[in-house]
Amino acid sequence: LMSNIFVLGKLHARVTGLFDFGRNQKDLNYLPLTVSQIHNSYKNLGLDVLEVDGLLELTERFCKNKMKRT
């Protein structure tokens, strides 16, 4: 369940990032997602990151690993 919520948060963050691109206001952003972007997506989806055990740690670990690769 936690991994599905995490993937949903990532997907929501990516889709949210497409709105300015779709309006031709910004270039497409290929940068890795940040913890803040994913947390905002959780909030917009009505999820509390602290209510799902391990979700905060999973999100931070994912973003930290992505930043190392770039």
Secondary structure, 3 states (H helix, E strand, C coil): CHHHHHHHHHHHHHHHHHHHHHCCCCCCCCCCCCHHHHHHHHHHCCCCHHHCCCHHHHHHHHHHHHHHHC
